C-alpha cells in the first residue's frame, strides 16, 4: 500500500537543492490529511470534528508539521509489531484500501481513546490530532556531493499514519472589559491551551503505511490502581521494544562499567562508544550493540568478551533502528565533570586519538587531561 509518489531526480538544480537541504535539519513532510478532536474531561464531553483541519492555512499547516517532525525524529520512540488479529490493523487497512474515510477512522480512534483516558485515575486535559502524511528521507548535508543528492531526492517518501495526544495546559490571559466607568483590564485563566509547536508531547504513534512498522511513545497510566499502557497495549495491540535512546544509554553504561572493572579509561571508552554508534547509524541507520563493544575494545579481547557477556545479561537486542538525526544528537558531544568541579565537553570522535584531547594516568593515580592543538579560545 505504498503511495506512488516520487521526488524529482537531481539535475541542473542540485545546487539549489543543496542550499535548501542545508537549511532543513529535519525530514521534509507533506501532510495529506489532519483532524483535531477535543476531549473535555471536566464536563465529560467529547467534541469530535466532522471536518479536517484547513491545511491551506499556513499557521495550521506549520503547527501540525512541526509536531509531526518532532515525533518522527525523537530518539525516545519505542518500536513495535502488531499482534496477530489486532483490531486496529483491520480498521487501518480498510482506510488504506479506500474502504473507509479518514474522518471515520479518526473518530473511531478518538472514541476509543476517550473511553480509556476518562477512566484513568489521574485525568490529564488533552486533545487528539490524527494525520496522514508523507515524509522524505533525511535531507543531505549542505556539503553533500551530487551522488548523495541524487539518492536523497530520488528516494520514495515514507507514508505514515499518526495519532498524537496533545496535552492542554492552563495559561493566564488579559481580558479587556468596557464597563460604564471606562476600560478595565482583568487577568483570567484559560484552560484549553494546546502545546506550543516546539513543546513536547509524550503519547503518540506513527505507523508506516507500507510495512505496518510502529514507532510510538507512551507512559504508564493507572486505571483502578492497575498500571496500563494505553497506546501499545489497548489501542494498537502491538509489542513494546526499547527506544534507540534506551539502547544507546545501556551500551554506554555497560562500556563504562567494563572499563572501570578492568582499569581502562572509562571516559575514552564511553566517548569511543558514542563515536561508533554515530558511525553505525550514518551507514544504514542500524545499531548492533554487540558490535559496539568489539569496536571499542578491539585491542583488548578480555574487555570485549566481558562487554559481550554483560550485554547478553542485560538483554540488549541484536539490532535496533536508529535514525541518523537522533544518533547525531545523542552521540555528537561527550561531556565529563571532574571531582574538582571542571566541566569539559568535546566531540566524541576525538576519542579515537590524542590529537585534540588526551587522558594520562599519573603515578599517584590521578588523571591529567591535556587539550591540544588549540589556536583560539573564546568565553561562552
C-alpha positions in Angstrom: 0.0 0.0 0.0 2.9 2.3 -0.7 1.9 5.5 -2.2 3.1 6.0 -5.8 4.9 9.3 -5.1 8.5 10.0 -6.2 10.7 13.1 -5.7 12.3 14.7 -8.7 15.7 13.3 -9.5 18.7 15.6 -9.2 19.6 17.6 -12.3 20.9 21.0 -13.0 19.1 22.3 -9.9 21.3 20.3 -7.5 22.9 23.5 -6.2 19.5 24.9 -5.2 18.5 21.7 -3.6 21.8 21.5 -1.7 21.2 25.0 -0.3 17.7 24.0 0.7 18.9 20.8 2.3 21.4 22.7 4.4 18.6 24.9 5.7 16.4 22.0 6.6 17.7 19.9 9.5 14.7 17.6 9.6 13.0 15.3 7.1 10.6 17.0 4.7 6.9 16.5 5.4 3.8 16.6 3.1 0.6 16.4 5.1 -2.4 14.8 3.2 -5.0 14.8 6.0 -5.2 16.1 9.5 -8.0 16.4 12.0 -8.3 17.6 15.6 -10.7 16.1 18.2 -11.3 17.7 21.6 -11.7 16.0 24.9 -13.3 17.7 27.9 -12.9 15.5 31.0 -14.3 18.2 33.3 -17.7 18.1 31.7 -17.4 14.5 30.4 -18.0 15.6 26.8 -16.2 14.9 23.6 -16.2 17.3 20.6 -15.4 15.2 17.6 -14.8 17.2 14.4 -16.7 16.4 11.2 -14.1 18.3 9.1 -10.4 18.1 8.6 -8.1 20.9 9.5 -7.6 23.6 6.8 -4.0 22.9 5.7 -4.2 25.8 3.3 -3.9 28.0 6.4 -0.2 28.5 6.8 -0.3 28.7 10.6 -2.3 25.5 10.9 -0.1 23.5 8.5 3.1 24.8 10.2 1.7 23.8 13.6 0.8 20.2 12.6 4.0 19.8 10.6 6.3 20.8 13.5 4.7 18.4 15.9 4.8 15.6 13.4 8.5 16.3 12.7 9.3 16.2 16.4 7.5 12.9 16.8 9.2 11.3 13.8 12.7 12.4 14.8 12.5 11.6 18.5 15.2 9.2 19.8 12.7 8.2 22.6 10.4 6.4 20.1 9.8 2.8 21.1 9.2 0.2 18.4 6.6 -2.4 17.9 4.9 -5.0 15.7 1.2 -5.6 15.6 -0.1 -8.7 17.2 -2.0 -11.1 15.0 -5.6 -10.2 15.0 -5.1 -6.6 16.0 -8.4 -4.8 15.6 -6.6 -1.5 14.9 -4.8 -3.0 11.9 -8.1 -4.2 10.4 -9.5 -0.7 10.6 -6.4 0.9 9.3 -6.2 -1.4 6.3 -9.8 -0.5 5.5 -8.8 3.1 5.3 -5.6 2.5 3.3 -7.6 0.5 0.8 -10.1 3.4 0.4 -13.0 1.4 2.0 -13.2 3.8 5.0 -12.8 7.6 5.2 -10.1 9.4 7.1 -12.7 11.2 9.2 -14.5 8.0 10.2 -11.3 6.2 11.2 -10.1 9.3 13.2 -13.5 9.3 15.1 -13.2 5.6 15.9 -9.7 6.3 17.4 -10.9 9.3 19.3 -13.9 7.5 20.8 -11.7 4.6 21.9 -9.1 6.8 23.5 -11.7 8.9 25.2 -13.3 5.9 26.8 -9.9 4.7 28.1 -8.5 8.0 29.2 -11.6 9.1 31.1 -11.2 6.1 33.4 -7.6 6.9 34.3 -7.0 7.6 38.0 -5.2 10.9 37.1 -7.1 12.8 34.4 -5.0 14.9 32.0 -6.6 17.5 29.8 -5.7 16.8 26.2 -6.9 16.8 22.6 -6.3 14.3 19.8 -4.5 15.0 16.5 -4.8 12.4 13.7 -2.8 12.8 10.5 -1.9 11.0 7.2 1.4 12.3 5.8 4.5 11.5 3.7 8.0 12.0 5.0 11.1 12.1 2.9 14.4 10.6 3.8 16.8 12.8 5.9 17.9 15.8 3.9 21.5 15.6 2.9 24.1 17.9 4.5 24.9 21.2 2.7 28.3 19.8 1.5 26.8 16.6 0.1 28.1 15.6 -3.3 25.9 15.1 -6.4 25.5 11.4 -5.8 24.2 11.9 -2.3 21.8 14.5 -3.5 20.6 12.2 -6.3 19.9 9.4 -3.8 18.2 11.6 -1.3 15.8 13.4 -3.7 15.0 10.3 -5.8 14.0 8.2 -2.8 10.4 7.3 -2.4 8.8 9.1 0.6 7.5 7.1 3.6 3.8 7.4 4.2 2.8 7.4 7.9 -0.4 7.5 9.9 -0.1 9.5 13.1 -2.0 9.5 16.3 -0.9 12.3 18.7 -2.3 13.2 22.0 -1.8 17.0 22.6 -1.6 17.9 26.3 -3.5 21.0 27.2 -2.3 23.4 29.8 -3.6 26.3 31.9 -2.5 29.8 31.0 -3.3 33.3 32.1 -4.5 35.9 29.7 -5.7 39.5 29.8 -9.4 40.3 29.4 -10.4 43.7 28.3 -13.7 44.9 29.7 -15.5 48.2 29.0 -17.8 49.0 31.9 -19.5 52.3 32.1 -16.7 53.8 34.1 -14.1 53.2 31.4 -11.8 50.4 30.2 -10.9 47.7 32.7 -8.2 45.1 32.1 -8.5 41.8 34.1 -6.5 38.6 34.4 -8.3 35.4 33.6 -7.3 31.7 33.4 -7.7 29.8 30.1 -7.8 26.0 30.3 -7.7 24.9 26.7 -4.3 25.9 25.5 -2.6 23.5 23.1 1.2 22.9 23.4 3.5 25.3 21.5 4.9 23.9 18.2 8.2 23.4 20.0 6.5 21.8 23.0 6.9 18.1 23.8 4.2 15.5 23.5 4.7 12.2 25.2 1.9 10.0 23.8 1.7 9.3 20.1 2.0 6.6 17.5 3.4 6.6 13.9 2.5 3.7 11.7 4.4 3.0 8.4 1.6 2.5 5.9 3.7 0.2 3.7 5.3 -2.1 6.3 3.0 -1.5 9.2 6.0 -1.0 11.5 5.2 1.0 14.6 7.0 3.8 16.3 5.4 5.1 19.4 5.8 7.0 22.7 3.7 6.4 25.8 3.8 6.5 29.5 2.3 4.2 32.1 -1.1 5.3 33.5 -3.3 3.7 36.1 -6.8 2.6 35.8 -8.4 1.4 39.1 -5.0 1.1 40.6 -3.6 -1.1 37.8 -0.7 0.1 35.5 -1.7 0.3 31.9 -0.1 1.3 28.6 -3.0 2.7 26.5 -1.3 3.3 23.2 0.6 0.0 22.5 -1.5 -2.5 24.6 -5.0 -1.2 24.2 -5.3 0.8 21.0 -2.7 -0.6 18.7 -2.3 -4.0 20.2 1.5 -4.2 19.4 4.7 -5.3 21.1 6.8 -2.8 23.0 10.5 -2.8 22.2 13.1 -0.3 23.7 13.8 3.0 22.1 17.1 3.9 20.5 17.9 6.2 23.3 17.4 3.4 25.9 19.6 1.0 23.9 22.4 3.6 23.5 22.3 4.5 27.2 22.5 0.8 28.1 25.5 0.4 25.7 27.3 3.4 27.3 26.6 2.1 30.8 28.0 -1.3 30.1 31.0 0.1 28.3 31.8 2.4 31.3 31.2 -0.5 33.8 33.6 -2.9 31.9 36.3 -0.2 31.5 36.2 0.6 35.2 36.3 -3.0 36.3 39.4 -3.7 34.1 41.3 -0.5 34.9 40.7 1.1 31.5 39.9 4.8 30.9 36.1 4.9 31.1 35.9 8.5 29.6 37.8 7.4 26.5 35.8 4.1 26.3 32.4 5.8 26.5 33.3 8.6 24.1 34.6 5.9 21.6 31.3 4.0 22.1 29.4 7.2 21.1 31.6 7.7 18.0 30.9 4.0 17.0 27.2 4.4 17.4 27.2 7.6 15.3 29.2 5.9 12.5 27.0 2.8 12.5 23.8 5.0 12.2 25.3 7.0 9.4 25.9 3.9 7.4 22.5 2.3 7.4 20.5 3.6 10.4 21.1 0.4 12.3 22.8 -0.3 15.6 24.1 -3.7 16.7 25.0 -3.3 20.4 27.3 -6.4 20.4 29.5 -4.9 17.7 29.9 -1.7 19.6 31.8 -3.4 22.4 34.0 -5.3 19.9 34.9 -1.9 18.2 35.5 0.0 21.5 37.7 -2.8 22.9 39.2 -4.0 19.7 42.7 -4.1 21.2 41.6 -5.7 24.5 39.9 -9.1 23.9 39.3 -9.7 27.5 37.3 -6.4 27.8 35.4 -7.2 24.6 34.4 -10.6 26.0 33.3 -9.0 29.3 31.2 -6.5 27.4 29.5 -9.2 25.3 28.6 -11.1 28.5 27.2 -8.0 30.2 25.2 -7.1 27.1 23.7 -10.5 26.9 22.8 -10.5 30.5 21.2 -7.0 30.2 19.0 -8.4 27.3 20.2 -5.9 24.7 18.6 -6.5 21.3 20.7 -7.9 18.5 19.7 -4.9 16.3 17.8 -1.7 16.7 16.9 1.0 14.2 18.5 4.4 14.9 17.7 7.4 12.8 20.7 9.4 11.7 19.5 12.6 13.2 18.8 11.0 16.5 22.2 9.3 16.6 23.9 12.7 15.9 22.0 14.4 18.8 22.8 11.6 21.3 26.4 11.0 20.4 27.9 14.1 18.9 29.3 15.5 22.1 30.7 13.8 25.2 30.5 15.7 28.5 32.5 15.0 31.6 32.8 16.6 35.1 35.9 16.2 37.3 35.8 15.9 41.1 37.3 19.4 41.1 34.2 20.9 39.5 35.5 21.4 36.0 33.1 20.6 33.1 34.5 19.6 29.7 32.6 18.9 26.5 34.3 17.6 23.4 33.3 15.9 20.1 33.1 12.1 20.6 35.1 11.5 17.5 38.2 13.0 19.2 38.4 9.9 21.4 39.9 7.9 18.5 43.3 9.5 19.1 45.3 12.0 21.2 45.5 14.8 18.6 43.0 17.1 20.4 42.4 15.7 23.9 44.5 13.2 26.0 44.0 11.4 29.3 47.1 10.3 31.2 47.3 8.4 34.5 49.8 9.8 36.9 51.9 7.7 39.4 49.7 8.9 42.3 46.6 7.6 40.5 45.2 11.0 39.5 44.3 11.9 35.9 45.8 14.6 33.7 43.7 15.9 30.9 45.5 17.6 28.1 43.8 19.7 25.4 45.9 20.0 22.3 46.2 21.9 19.0 44.2 24.9 20.2 44.6 28.0 18.2 41.9 30.2 19.7 39.8 30.2 22.9 36.6 32.2 23.5 34.4 32.7 26.5 31.0 31.1 26.3 
